[in-house]
């Protein structure tokens, strides 16, 4: 019976599983790894940057509020259950 290779004995055979270079070329990139040529990417104005940061903070606040409200409801239900029992 052939012995299985362990994780430390793994050898890459060099075959390509999925060539994604087509999608990189469609987006104007020279390689699938992204912009590695050293050219600067998009630059944003100060106003656009501020709005992007505020949008990210608003999204974080909305997600955080959902968790806080959910936790508050759990605590309220537990409190009412203990109060009704005693």
N, CA, C and O atoms as a CHARMM CRD file, in Angstrom:
* protein
*
  344
    1    1 UNK  N      0.84600  -1.17800   0.00000 PROA 1      0.00000
    2    1 UNK  CA     0.00000   0.00000   0.00000 PROA 1      0.00000
    3    1 UNK  C      0.89300   1.24400   0.00000 PROA 1      0.00000
    4    1 UNK  O      1.89800   1.29100   0.71000 PROA 1      0.00000
    5    2 UNK  N      0.52300   2.24700  -0.79700 PROA 2      0.00000
    6    2 UNK  CA     1.31700   3.46400  -0.91200 PROA 2      0.00000
    7    2 UNK  C      1.07200   4.36600   0.28800 PROA 2      0.00000
    8    2 UNK  O     -0.07100   4.56900   0.69700 PROA 2      0.00000
    9    3 UNK  N      2.14000   4.90000   0.84500 PROA 3      0.00000
   10    3 UNK  CA     2.04000   5.78300   1.99500 PROA 3      0.00000
   11    3 UNK  C      1.62100   7.18500   1.53900 PROA 3      0.00000
   12    3 UNK  O      2.11300   7.68600   0.52800 PROA 3      0.00000
   13    4 UNK  N      0.71100   7.81200   2.29000 PROA 4      0.00000
   14    4 UNK  CA     0.26100   9.17600   1.96800 PROA 4      0.00000
   15    4 UNK  C      1.33300  10.18500   2.33300 PROA 4      0.00000
   16    4 UNK  O      2.10400   9.98500   3.27200 PROA 4      0.00000
   17    5 UNK  N      1.37100  11.28000   1.57200 PROA 5      0.00000
   18    5 UNK  CA     2.28100  12.36200   1.88500 PROA 5      0.00000
   19    5 UNK  C      1.69300  13.20500   3.00300 PROA 5      0.00000
   20    5 UNK  O      0.49000  13.46200   3.02500 PROA 5      0.00000
   21    6 UNK  N      2.53000  13.63100   3.92300 PROA 6      0.00000
   22    6 UNK  CA     2.06200  14.54400   4.96200 PROA 6      0.00000
   23    6 UNK  C      2.14800  15.95900   4.43000 PROA 6      0.00000
   24    6 UNK  O      2.64500  16.17800   3.32500 PROA 6      0.00000
   25    7 UNK  N      1.66600  16.93200   5.20900 PROA 7      0.00000
   26    7 UNK  CA     1.67500  18.33000   4.76100 PROA 7      0.00000
   27    7 UNK  C      3.09700  18.83100   4.51800 PROA 7      0.00000
   28    7 UNK  O      3.32200  19.64300   3.62100 PROA 7      0.00000
   29    8 UNK  N      4.05000  18.35600   5.30700 PROA 8      0.00000
   30    8 UNK  CA     5.41800  18.84000   5.14200 PROA 8      0.00000
   31    8 UNK  C      6.08500  18.22100   3.91900 PROA 8      0.00000
   32    8 UNK  O      7.11000  18.72800   3.46300 PROA 8      0.00000
   33    9 UNK  N      5.53800  17.15800   3.38700 PROA 9      0.00000
   34    9 UNK  CA     6.12100  16.48700   2.23700 PROA 9      0.00000
   35    9 UNK  C      5.46800  16.90800   0.92400 PROA 9      0.00000
   36    9 UNK  O      5.76300  16.32800  -0.12100 PROA 9      0.00000
   37   10 UNK  N      4.58100  17.91300   0.95700 PROA 10     0.00000
   38   10 UNK  CA     3.86400  18.34700  -0.23700 PROA 10     0.00000
   39   10 UNK  C      4.84200  18.95100  -1.23800 PROA 10     0.00000
   40   10 UNK  O      5.69700  19.76000  -0.87900 PROA 10     0.00000
   41   11 UNK  N      4.70600  18.55000  -2.48600 PROA 11     0.00000
   42   11 UNK  CA     5.55100  19.08000  -3.54900 PROA 11     0.00000
   43   11 UNK  C      4.64100  19.64900  -4.63000 PROA 11     0.00000
   44   11 UNK  O      3.73900  18.97100  -5.12100 PROA 11     0.00000
   45   12 UNK  N      4.89200  20.90600  -4.99300 PROA 12     0.00000
   46   12 UNK  CA     4.09800  21.55100  -6.04300 PROA 12     0.00000
   47   12 UNK  C      4.56000  21.03500  -7.39700 PROA 12     0.00000
   48   12 UNK  O      5.74900  21.08100  -7.71200 PROA 12     0.00000
   49   13 UNK  N      3.61700  20.54500  -8.19900 PROA 13     0.00000
   50   13 UNK  CA     3.98400  20.00900  -9.50500 PROA 13     0.00000
   51   13 UNK  C      3.98600  21.07900 -10.59200 PROA 13     0.00000
   52   13 UNK  O      4.34200  20.78500 -11.73300 PROA 13     0.00000
   53   14 UNK  N      3.59400  22.32000 -10.26700 PROA 14     0.00000
   54   14 UNK  CA     3.69700  23.42600 -11.20100 PROA 14     0.00000
   55   14 UNK  C      2.53100  23.58000 -12.15600 PROA 14     0.00000
   56   14 UNK  O      2.55700  24.46700 -13.00900 PROA 14     0.00000
   57   15 UNK  N      1.51400  22.75000 -12.04200 PROA 15     0.00000
   58   15 UNK  CA     0.37700  22.87300 -12.95400 PROA 15     0.00000
   59   15 UNK  C     -0.49700  24.05500 -12.55700 PROA 15     0.00000
   60   15 UNK  O     -0.62800  24.37200 -11.37500 PROA 15     0.00000
   61   16 UNK  N     -1.09700  24.70900 -13.55700 PROA 16     0.00000
   62   16 UNK  CA    -2.00100  25.82400 -13.30800 PROA 16     0.00000
   63   16 UNK  C     -3.41300  25.28000 -13.15700 PROA 16     0.00000
   64   16 UNK  O     -3.92700  24.60100 -14.04600 PROA 16     0.00000
   65   17 UNK  N     -4.03300  25.58300 -12.02300 PROA 17     0.00000
   66   17 UNK  CA    -5.39100  25.10900 -11.77500 PROA 17     0.00000
   67   17 UNK  C     -6.38900  25.99700 -12.49600 PROA 17     0.00000
   68   17 UNK  O     -7.27000  25.50100 -13.19900 PROA 17     0.00000
   69   18 UNK  N     -6.25700  27.30400 -12.32700 PROA 18     0.00000
   70   18 UNK  CA    -7.16400  28.24000 -12.98200 PROA 18     0.00000
   71   18 UNK  C     -6.36800  29.47400 -13.38000 PROA 18     0.00000
   72   18 UNK  O     -5.86900  30.20000 -12.51900 PROA 18     0.00000
   73   19 UNK  N     -6.24900  29.71000 -14.66600 PROA 19     0.00000
   74   19 UNK  CA    -5.52100  30.86600 -15.15800 PROA 19     0.00000
   75   19 UNK  C     -6.44600  32.07300 -15.15700 PROA 19     0.00000
   76   19 UNK  O     -7.39900  32.13100 -15.93400 PROA 19     0.00000
   77   20 UNK  N     -6.16600  33.03600 -14.28400 PROA 20     0.00000
   78   20 UNK  CA    -7.01700  34.21000 -14.13500 PROA 20     0.00000
   79   20 UNK  C     -6.45100  35.43500 -14.85600 PROA 20     0.00000
   80   20 UNK  O     -6.92200  36.54900 -14.62700 PROA 20     0.00000
   81   21 UNK  N     -5.46100  35.25300 -15.71400 PROA 21     0.00000
   82   21 UNK  CA    -4.85000  36.39200 -16.37800 PROA 21     0.00000
   83   21 UNK  C     -5.82900  37.09400 -17.31900 PROA 21     0.00000
   84   21 UNK  O     -5.66000  38.28100 -17.59800 PROA 21     0.00000
   85   22 UNK  N     -6.84000  36.39400 -17.81000 PROA 22     0.00000
   86   22 UNK  CA    -7.84200  37.01100 -18.67800 PROA 22     0.00000
   87   22 UNK  C     -8.53300  38.16600 -17.96500 PROA 22     0.00000
   88   22 UNK  O     -8.73200  39.23200 -18.54900 PROA 22     0.00000
   89   23 UNK  N     -8.90300  37.95400 -16.68800 PROA 23     0.00000
   90   23 UNK  CA    -9.61700  38.98400 -15.93800 PROA 23     0.00000
   91   23 UNK  C     -8.70600  40.16600 -15.63000 PROA 23     0.00000
   92   23 UNK  O     -9.16500  41.30800 -15.59900 PROA 23     0.00000
   93   24 UNK  N     -7.42800  39.90600 -15.40500 PROA 24     0.00000
   94   24 UNK  CA    -6.48500  40.99800 -15.16800 PROA 24     0.00000
   95   24 UNK  C     -6.33800  41.85000 -16.42100 PROA 24     0.00000
   96   24 UNK  O     -6.27400  43.07700 -16.34200 PROA 24     0.00000
   97   25 UNK  N     -6.28500  41.19800 -17.57200 PROA 25     0.00000
   98   25 UNK  CA    -6.16000  41.94900 -18.82300 PROA 25     0.00000
   99   25 UNK  C     -7.40900  42.77800 -19.08900 PROA 25     0.00000
  100   25 UNK  O     -7.30400  43.88100 -19.62800 PROA 25     0.00000
  101   26 UNK  N     -8.57500  42.28400 -18.73200 PROA 26     0.00000
  102   26 UNK  CA    -9.81900  43.02000 -18.93800 PROA 26     0.00000
  103   26 UNK  C     -9.86000  44.28500 -18.09400 PROA 26     0.00000
  104   26 UNK  O    -10.47800  45.27400 -18.48800 PROA 26     0.00000
  105   27 UNK  N     -9.20800  44.26400 -16.94000 PROA 27     0.00000
  106   27 UNK  CA    -9.19400  45.42800 -16.06300 PROA 27     0.00000
  107   27 UNK  C     -7.99200  46.32400 -16.32700 PROA 27     0.00000
  108   27 UNK  O     -7.78400  47.30900 -15.61900 PROA 27     0.00000
  109   28 UNK  N     -7.21100  45.99200 -17.32800 PROA 28     0.00000
  110   28 UNK  CA    -6.07000  46.82600 -17.68100 PROA 28     0.00000
  111   28 UNK  C     -4.85300  46.57900 -16.82700 PROA 28     0.00000
  112   28 UNK  O     -3.92900  47.39200 -16.84200 PROA 28     0.00000
  113   29 UNK  N     -4.81300  45.49600 -16.08600 PROA 29     0.00000
  114   29 UNK  CA    -3.65400  45.18000 -15.26800 PROA 29     0.00000
  115   29 UNK  C     -2.67500  44.34400 -16.07300 PROA 29     0.00000
  116   29 UNK  O     -3.06400  43.59000 -16.96500 PROA 29     0.00000
  117   30 UNK  N     -1.42300  44.48700 -15.75000 PROA 30     0.00000
  118   30 UNK  CA    -0.41000  43.74500 -16.49000 PROA 30     0.00000
  119   30 UNK  C     -0.23600  42.33400 -15.95600 PROA 30     0.00000
  120   30 UNK  O      0.27300  41.46000 -16.65700 PROA 30     0.00000
  121   31 UNK  N     -0.65600  42.11000 -14.71700 PROA 31     0.00000
  122   31 UNK  CA    -0.51100  40.77900 -14.14400 PROA 31     0.00000
  123   31 UNK  C     -1.65100  40.53100 -13.16800 PROA 31     0.00000
  124   31 UNK  O     -2.25700  41.48600 -12.68300 PROA 31     0.00000
  125   32 UNK  N     -1.95700  39.27600 -12.87000 PROA 32     0.00000
  126   32 UNK  CA    -3.02400  38.98700 -11.91500 PROA 32     0.00000
  127   32 UNK  C     -2.72200  39.49000 -10.51400 PROA 32     0.00000
  128   32 UNK  O     -3.63600  39.63500  -9.70300 PROA 32     0.00000
  129   33 UNK  N     -1.45700  39.75800 -10.21300 PROA 33     0.00000
  130   33 UNK  CA    -1.07700  40.20500  -8.87300 PROA 33     0.00000
  131   33 UNK  C     -1.47500  41.64800  -8.61100 PROA 33     0.00000
  132   33 UNK  O     -1.38900  42.10500  -7.47100 PROA 33     0.00000
  133   34 UNK  N     -1.90100  42.36600  -9.61500 PROA 34     0.00000
  134   34 UNK  CA    -2.31900  43.74700  -9.41300 PROA 34     0.00000
  135   34 UNK  C     -1.34700  44.72700 -10.01200 PROA 34     0.00000
  136   34 UNK  O     -0.61000  44.39900 -10.94200 PROA 34     0.00000
  137   35 UNK  N     -1.34500  45.92800  -9.48100 PROA 35     0.00000
  138   35 UNK  CA    -0.51900  47.00600 -10.01400 PROA 35     0.00000
  139   35 UNK  C      0.88100  46.91100  -9.40800 PROA 35     0.00000
  140   35 UNK  O      1.15800  47.52400  -8.37700 PROA 35     0.00000
  141   36 UNK  N      1.75200  46.14900 -10.04500 PROA 36     0.00000
  142   36 UNK  CA     3.09000  45.98200  -9.51000 PROA 36     0.00000
  143   36 UNK  C      4.12100  46.77900 -10.29400 PROA 36     0.00000
  144   36 UNK  O      5.31700  46.67300 -10.02500 PROA 36     0.00000
  145   37 UNK  N      3.67900  47.56700 -11.25100 PROA 37     0.00000
  146   37 UNK  CA     4.60900  48.32300 -12.07800 PROA 37     0.00000
  147   37 UNK  C      5.09700  49.59200 -11.39800 PROA 37     0.00000
  148   37 UNK  O      5.99300  50.25300 -11.92300 PROA 37     0.00000
  149   38 UNK  N      4.54700  49.95100 -10.26200 PROA 38     0.00000
  150   38 UNK  CA     4.97000  51.14300  -9.55800 PROA 38     0.00000
  151   38 UNK  C      4.20700  52.39000  -9.95900 PROA 38     0.00000
  152   38 UNK  O      4.46200  53.46300  -9.41200 PROA 38     0.00000
  153   39 UNK  N      3.28200  52.28300 -10.89400 PROA 39     0.00000
  154   39 UNK  CA     2.49100  53.43300 -11.29600 PROA 39     0.00000
  155   39 UNK  C      1.48200  53.76400 -10.20200 PROA 39     0.00000
  156   39 UNK  O      0.91400  52.85800  -9.59300 PROA 39     0.00000
  157   40 UNK  N      1.25400  55.04900  -9.94500 PROA 40     0.00000
  158   40 UNK  CA     0.28200  55.39700  -8.90500 PROA 40     0.00000
  159   40 UNK  C     -1.13900  55.03500  -9.33200 PROA 40     0.00000
  160   40 UNK  O     -1.47500  55.09200 -10.51500 PROA 40     0.00000
  161   41 UNK  N     -1.95600  54.66800  -8.37100 PROA 41     0.00000
  162   41 UNK  CA    -3.34200  54.34300  -8.65600 PROA 41     0.00000
  163   41 UNK  C     -4.18500  55.60000  -8.70800 PROA 41     0.00000
  164   41 UNK  O     -3.67400  56.69300  -8.95100 PROA 41     0.00000
  165   42 UNK  N     -5.47700  55.44200  -8.47800 PROA 42     0.00000
  166   42 UNK  CA    -6.36900  56.60200  -8.48400 PROA 42     0.00000
  167   42 UNK  C     -6.03900  57.50400  -7.30500 PROA 42     0.00000
  168   42 UNK  O     -5.69500  57.03300  -6.22100 PROA 42     0.00000
  169   43 UNK  N     -6.14900  58.79400  -7.53200 PROA 43     0.00000
  170   43 UNK  CA    -5.97800  59.74100  -6.43500 PROA 43     0.00000
  171   43 UNK  C     -7.33000  60.39600  -6.17800 PROA 43     0.00000
  172   43 UNK  O     -8.08100  60.69600  -7.10600 PROA 43     0.00000
  173   44 UNK  N     -7.61400  60.60200  -4.93500 PROA 44     0.00000
  174   44 UNK  CA    -8.88800  61.18100  -4.53400 PROA 44     0.00000
  175   44 UNK  C     -8.65900  62.55400  -3.92900 PROA 44     0.00000
  176   44 UNK  O     -7.61300  62.82800  -3.34000 PROA 44     0.00000
  177   45 UNK  N     -9.66200  63.41000  -4.08700 PROA 45     0.00000
  178   45 UNK  CA    -9.57300  64.72900  -3.46700 PROA 45     0.00000
  179   45 UNK  C     -9.79400  64.57100  -1.97500 PROA 45     0.00000
  180   45 UNK  O    -10.23000  63.52200  -1.50200 PROA 45     0.00000
  181   46 UNK  N     -9.48800  65.62300  -1.24900 PROA 46     0.00000
  182   46 UNK  CA    -9.65400  65.59000   0.21100 PROA 46     0.00000
  183   46 UNK  C    -11.12800  65.39200   0.57200 PROA 46     0.00000
  184   46 UNK  O    -11.44900  64.67700   1.52100 PROA 46     0.00000
  185   47 UNK  N    -12.01100  66.02200  -0.18200 PROA 47     0.00000
  186   47 UNK  CA   -13.44900  65.90800   0.08400 PROA 47     0.00000
  187   47 UNK  C    -13.93000  64.47400  -0.14600 PROA 47     0.00000
  188   47 UNK  O    -14.70900  63.94500   0.64700 PROA 47     0.00000
  189   48 UNK  N    -13.46300  63.84300  -1.23700 PROA 48     0.00000
  190   48 UNK  CA   -13.85200  62.45600  -1.50500 PROA 48     0.00000
  191   48 UNK  C    -13.33400  61.51700  -0.42200 PROA 48     0.00000
  192   48 UNK  O    -14.02400  60.57600  -0.03100 PROA 48     0.00000
  193   49 UNK  N    -12.12500  61.77000   0.06300 PROA 49     0.00000
  194   49 UNK  CA   -11.55500  60.94600   1.12400 PROA 49     0.00000
  195   49 UNK  C    -12.37100  61.07500   2.40700 PROA 49     0.00000
  196   49 UNK  O    -12.65700  60.08000   3.07300 PROA 49     0.00000
  197   50 UNK  N    -12.74400  62.31600   2.74800 PROA 50     0.00000
  198   50 UNK  CA   -13.54300  62.54100   3.96500 PROA 50     0.00000
  199   50 UNK  C    -14.87600  61.81900   3.85800 PROA 50     0.00000
  200   50 UNK  O    -15.31500  61.18700   4.81900 PROA 50     0.00000
  201   51 UNK  N    -15.52600  61.90400   2.70300 PROA 51     0.00000
  202   51 UNK  CA   -16.82200  61.23600   2.53700 PROA 51     0.00000
  203   51 UNK  C    -16.69000  59.72100   2.58100 PROA 51     0.00000
  204   51 UNK  O    -17.57800  59.03800   3.09200 PROA 51     0.00000
  205   52 UNK  N    -15.59000  59.18800   2.05000 PROA 52     0.00000
  206   52 UNK  CA   -15.36500  57.74200   2.10500 PROA 52     0.00000
  207   52 UNK  C    -15.16100  57.28400   3.54700 PROA 52     0.00000
  208   52 UNK  O    -15.68600  56.24800   3.95300 PROA 52     0.00000
  209   53 UNK  N    -14.40200  58.05300   4.31300 PROA 53     0.00000
  210   53 UNK  CA   -14.18200  57.71300   5.72600 PROA 53     0.00000
  211   53 UNK  C    -15.48700  57.81600   6.50500 PROA 53     0.00000
  212   53 UNK  O    -15.79500  56.94200   7.31500 PROA 53     0.00000
  213   54 UNK  N    -16.25800  58.87600   6.26700 PROA 54     0.00000
  214   54 UNK  CA   -17.53800  59.02300   6.96100 PROA 54     0.00000
  215   54 UNK  C    -18.51000  57.89900   6.59000 PROA 54     0.00000
  216   54 UNK  O    -19.26900  57.43000   7.43800 PROA 54     0.00000
  217   55 UNK  N    -18.48700  57.47100   5.33700 PROA 55     0.00000
  218   55 UNK  CA   -19.33400  56.35500   4.92500 PROA 55     0.00000
  219   55 UNK  C    -18.94100  55.06500   5.61200 PROA 55     0.00000
  220   55 UNK  O    -19.80300  54.29000   6.02700 PROA 55     0.00000
  221   56 UNK  N    -17.64700  54.82900   5.73600 PROA 56     0.00000
  222   56 UNK  CA   -17.17900  53.63000   6.43200 PROA 56     0.00000
  223   56 UNK  C    -17.55600  53.68200   7.91000 PROA 56     0.00000
  224   56 UNK  O    -17.96300  52.67000   8.48000 PROA 56     0.00000
  225   57 UNK  N    -17.42600  54.85000   8.53400 PROA 57     0.00000
  226   57 UNK  CA   -17.80800  54.98800   9.93500 PROA 57     0.00000
  227   57 UNK  C    -19.30900  54.79600  10.13300 PROA 57     0.00000
  228   57 UNK  O    -19.73500  54.19300  11.11800 PROA 57     0.00000
  229   58 UNK  N    -20.10300  55.30200   9.20600 PROA 58     0.00000
  230   58 UNK  CA   -21.55700  55.13700   9.30700 PROA 58     0.00000
  231   58 UNK  C    -21.94300  53.66900   9.17100 PROA 58     0.00000
  232   58 UNK  O    -22.82200  53.18900   9.88700 PROA 58     0.00000
  233   59 UNK  N    -21.29900  52.96200   8.26800 PROA 59     0.00000
  234   59 UNK  CA   -21.58600  51.53200   8.10400 PROA 59     0.00000
  235   59 UNK  C    -21.19100  50.76400   9.35800 PROA 59     0.00000
  236   59 UNK  O    -21.91800  49.87200   9.79400 PROA 59     0.00000
  237   60 UNK  N    -20.04500  51.10500   9.93900 PROA 60     0.00000
  238   60 UNK  CA   -19.60100  50.45600  11.17000 PROA 60     0.00000
  239   60 UNK  C    -20.56800  50.73800  12.31000 PROA 60     0.00000
  240   60 UNK  O    -20.89200  49.84400  13.09100 PROA 60     0.00000
  241   61 UNK  N    -21.01900  51.95700  12.40200 PROA 61     0.00000
  242   61 UNK  CA   -21.97200  52.33300  13.44900 PROA 61     0.00000
  243   61 UNK  C    -23.28600  51.57900  13.27400 PROA 61     0.00000
  244   61 UNK  O    -23.85900  51.11300  14.25900 PROA 61     0.00000
  245   62 UNK  N    -23.76700  51.45100  12.05800 PROA 62     0.00000
  246   62 UNK  CA   -25.01700  50.72700  11.81600 PROA 62     0.00000
  247   62 UNK  C    -24.88800  49.26000  12.21500 PROA 62     0.00000
  248   62 UNK  O    -25.78800  48.71000  12.85000 PROA 62     0.00000
  249   63 UNK  N    -23.79400  48.63100  11.85400 PROA 63     0.00000
  250   63 UNK  CA   -23.59300  47.22600  12.21800 PROA 63     0.00000
  251   63 UNK  C    -23.45400  47.08800  13.72800 PROA 63     0.00000
  252   63 UNK  O    -24.00900  46.16500  14.32400 PROA 63     0.00000
  253   64 UNK  N    -22.71000  48.00700  14.34800 PROA 64     0.00000
  254   64 UNK  CA   -22.54400  47.97300  15.80000 PROA 64     0.00000
  255   64 UNK  C    -23.87000  48.15000  16.52800 PROA 64     0.00000
  256   64 UNK  O    -24.12000  47.47800  17.52800 PROA 64     0.00000
  257   65 UNK  N    -24.71900  49.04700  16.04000 PROA 65     0.00000
  258   65 UNK  CA   -26.02000  49.26400  16.66900 PROA 65     0.00000
  259   65 UNK  C    -26.90500  48.02200  16.58600 PROA 65     0.00000
  260   65 UNK  O    -27.65800  47.73300  17.51600 PROA 65     0.00000
  261   66 UNK  N    -26.81800  47.29900  15.49000 PROA 66     0.00000
  262   66 UNK  CA   -27.59100  46.05900  15.37000 PROA 66     0.00000
  263   66 UNK  C    -27.17500  45.07700  16.45900 PROA 66     0.00000
  264   66 UNK  O    -28.02800  44.44900  17.08600 PROA 66     0.00000
  265   67 UNK  N    -25.87700  44.94200  16.68500 PROA 67     0.00000
  266   67 UNK  CA   -25.39400  44.03900  17.72800 PROA 67     0.00000
  267   67 UNK  C    -25.79300  44.52000  19.11600 PROA 67     0.00000
  268   67 UNK  O    -26.19900  43.71300  19.95300 PROA 67     0.00000
  269   68 UNK  N    -25.68600  45.81400  19.37400 PROA 68     0.00000
  270   68 UNK  CA   -26.04600  46.35200  20.69100 PROA 68     0.00000
  271   68 UNK  C    -27.53400  46.17300  20.95300 PROA 68     0.00000
  272   68 UNK  O    -27.92000  45.78300  22.05500 PROA 68     0.00000
  273   69 UNK  N    -28.36700  46.44700  19.97200 PROA 69     0.00000
  274   69 UNK  CA   -29.81200  46.27100  20.13400 PROA 69     0.00000
  275   69 UNK  C    -30.14600  44.79800  20.33500 PROA 69     0.00000
  276   69 UNK  O    -30.96900  44.46000  21.18600 PROA 69     0.00000
  277   70 UNK  N    -29.51800  43.92400  19.56300 PROA 70     0.00000
  278   70 UNK  CA   -29.75500  42.48300  19.72900 PROA 70     0.00000
  279   70 UNK  C    -29.35200  42.00100  21.10300 PROA 70     0.00000
  280   70 UNK  O    -30.08500  41.23700  21.73000 PROA 70     0.00000
  281   71 UNK  N    -28.19500  42.43700  21.58400 PROA 71     0.00000
  282   71 UNK  CA   -27.75200  42.05100  22.92500 PROA 71     0.00000
  283   71 UNK  C    -28.68600  42.62500  23.98800 PROA 71     0.00000
  284   71 UNK  O    -28.98100  41.96000  24.98200 PROA 71     0.00000
  285   72 UNK  N    -29.14700  43.84500  23.78400 PROA 72     0.00000
  286   72 UNK  CA   -30.09500  44.43900  24.73100 PROA 72     0.00000
  287   72 UNK  C    -31.39800  43.66100  24.79300 PROA 72     0.00000
  288   72 UNK  O    -31.96000  43.48000  25.87300 PROA 72     0.00000
  289   73 UNK  N    -31.88300  43.20100  23.65200 PROA 73     0.00000
  290   73 UNK  CA   -33.11300  42.39500  23.64100 PROA 73     0.00000
  291   73 UNK  C    -32.91100  41.06100  24.35200 PROA 73     0.00000
  292   73 UNK  O    -33.80400  40.59300  25.05900 PROA 73     0.00000
  293   74 UNK  N    -31.75400  40.45100  24.17200 PROA 74     0.00000
  294   74 UNK  CA   -31.47000  39.18400  24.86300 PROA 74     0.00000
  295   74 UNK  C    -31.44400  39.40900  26.36700 PROA 74     0.00000
  296   74 UNK  O    -32.01900  38.62500  27.12300 PROA 74     0.00000
  297   75 UNK  N    -30.78700  40.46600  26.80100 PROA 75     0.00000
  298   75 UNK  CA   -30.73000  40.76800  28.23900 PROA 75     0.00000
  299   75 UNK  C    -32.12300  41.07100  28.76700 PROA 75     0.00000
  300   75 UNK  O    -32.46900  40.62300  29.86100 PROA 75     0.00000
  301   76 UNK  N    -32.93300  41.81700  28.02400 PROA 76     0.00000
  302   76 UNK  CA   -34.29400  42.12900  28.45700 PROA 76     0.00000
  303   76 UNK  C    -35.15000  40.87100  28.57800 PROA 76     0.00000
  304   76 UNK  O    -35.89000  40.70900  29.54800 PROA 76     0.00000
  305   77 UNK  N    -35.04500  39.98700  27.59600 PROA 77     0.00000
  306   77 UNK  CA   -35.81200  38.73700  27.64700 PROA 77     0.00000
  307   77 UNK  C    -35.37400  37.88900  28.82500 PROA 77     0.00000
  308   77 UNK  O    -36.21000  37.29700  29.50800 PROA 77     0.00000
  309   78 UNK  N    -34.07400  37.82300  29.07300 PROA 78     0.00000
  310   78 UNK  CA   -33.58600  37.05000  30.22100 PROA 78     0.00000
  311   78 UNK  C    -34.06200  37.67000  31.52800 PROA 78     0.00000
  312   78 UNK  O    -34.45900  36.95300  32.44700 PROA 78     0.00000
  313   79 UNK  N    -34.02700  38.98600  31.61800 PROA 79     0.00000
  314   79 UNK  CA   -34.48000  39.67400  32.82000 PROA 79     0.00000
  315   79 UNK  C    -35.96700  39.40900  33.07400 PROA 79     0.00000
  316   79 UNK  O    -36.37000  39.11100  34.19900 PROA 79     0.00000
  317   80 UNK  N    -36.77800  39.52200  32.01400 PROA 80     0.00000
  318   80 UNK  CA   -38.21700  39.29300  32.17400 PROA 80     0.00000
  319   80 UNK  C    -38.50600  37.82800  32.53200 PROA 80     0.00000
  320   80 UNK  O    -39.42700  37.55100  33.29900 PROA 80     0.00000
  321   81 UNK  N    -37.73100  36.90000  31.98600 PROA 81     0.00000
  322   81 UNK  CA   -37.93500  35.48500  32.30000 PROA 81     0.00000
  323   81 UNK  C    -37.58800  35.20700  33.76700 PROA 81     0.00000
  324   81 UNK  O    -38.30100  34.46900  34.44600 PROA 81     0.00000
  325   82 UNK  N    -36.50800  35.79200  34.24400 PROA 82     0.00000
  326   82 UNK  CA   -36.12500  35.58700  35.65100 PROA 82     0.00000
  327   82 UNK  C    -37.10500  36.28100  36.58000 PROA 82     0.00000
  328   82 UNK  O    -37.43300  35.74800  37.64000 PROA 82     0.00000
  329   83 UNK  N    -37.57900  37.46200  36.19900 PROA 83     0.00000
  330   83 UNK  CA   -38.52700  38.21200  37.02900 PROA 83     0.00000
  331   83 UNK  C    -39.86800  37.47800  37.11400 PROA 83     0.00000
  332   83 UNK  O    -40.47800  37.43900  38.18300 PROA 83     0.00000
  333   84 UNK  N    -40.33300  36.89900  36.00700 PROA 84     0.00000
  334   84 UNK  CA   -41.61400  36.17700  35.99500 PROA 84     0.00000
  335   84 UNK  C    -41.50800  34.87800  36.78300 PROA 84     0.00000
  336   84 UNK  O    -42.51100  34.39800  37.31100 PROA 84     0.00000
  337   85 UNK  N    -40.34300  34.31400  36.87000 PROA 85     0.00000
  338   85 UNK  CA   -40.14600  33.04200  37.57100 PROA 85     0.00000
  339   85 UNK  C    -40.13800  33.24700  39.08100 PROA 85     0.00000
  340   85 UNK  O    -40.61200  32.38700  39.82300 PROA 85     0.00000
  341   86 UNK  N    -39.61600  34.35300  39.53400 PROA 86     0.00000
  342   86 UNK  CA   -39.44800  34.56300  40.97800 PROA 86     0.00000
  343   86 UNK  C    -40.50700  35.39300  41.52500 PROA 86     0.00000
  344   86 UNK  O    -40.51900  35.66800  42.72500 PROA 86     0.00000
